[in-house]
Amino acid sequence: MDAKKCRTLGIVSIVCAGVSLIMFGALLDVVAFIIGMIAMVNARKLTVNSTDPYAHDAVKLAKIGVVLSLVAFIANMLTAVFLAPALLEGTVSMSGAMF
């Protein structure tokens, strides 16, 4: 994989992490993390004996994508944990049935 593809995957990882914060999608966070890890592993292979600035930029973008996807995943999980009791309470009081 060349530096341009690694850089593109890093950008895709960053965008997926941002979109998942808006949509509250933990699955999209996992996808962003996997894409970011693929980009980081392949970009690090390119930078072993290279002075290519695009490869170094690809590593930076991949690291940012991985970190942002983890932060978005934690934020989505915290939102789910804190909103679950309120949502369950609302469904129980509306239907009258207990789970």
N, C-alpha and C positions, 0 to 999 in steps of 0.2 A: 504494500500500500504506500502511495506517495504522500508527500507532505500536504498537498492540496486536499486529498480525501480525508486525511486525519484532521485537518483544520475544519473542514466541512462537518465532520462528525462531532467535533467539539462544539461548533456553533449550534448544531441540531440539539445537542445535549443541553446547552444553556437555554435554548428556546423552549424545549420540552419542560424543563424545570420551572420556567416562568409561567407557562401555560397551566401547568398542574397546580400552581398556587391559586390561579384564578378559578379553575374548575374544581378544586379540591379532589384531585385524582391521584391516589397513591400508586395506582398501576402505571400511570404516566411517569411518576417519579422513578419507579423501578426501571422502566424503559430508558429514561434519561441517564440513569446511573450505568446501565449496561453499555449504552452507546458511548458514554464518556470513558468508561474503562477500556473499551475496545480502541478508542482513539488514543488514549494515553499509552497503552501498551505498544501500539504500532508506531506512535510518534517517538517513543523512547528508543525503539529499535533504530529509527532513522537518525537520531542524534548521537549515537554511540561514537562514531568516528567522523562526524560531519560538523561543518561550521555553517550549515545552511540556516539562515535566519527564519525561514518559513517553518522548518522543522521545530525550532525552538519555540516559535509562536504557537505551533500546533500543540506542543506539550503544555504550554501555559493555558491555552483555551480548554484543553481536555481536563486539566486540574480544576479550573474554574467550573466547568460543567459538572464534574463529580461532586465538588463541594456544594454547589447550588442545588443539585438533585438531592443530596443528603439533608440539607437544611430544609428544602421544600417537603421532603418526606416526613421529617420530624414535626414541622409545622402542621402538616395535614393530619398526622396522627394525634397531636395535641388537640387540634380542633375537633376531631372525631370523638376523643375521650371526653372532652368537656361539653360537647353538644349532645352526646348520646342520652344522658339522663333526661334532659329537657325534651328531646324528641320522643323518647319512650313515654314520658309522663303525658305529653300531649296526645299520643295515640291511645293511651289507656283511658284518659278522661273523655276522649271523644267517642270511643266505641263502647265503653262501659265494661269491656271484657278484661280480665286479668290474664297475663301470660303465665 
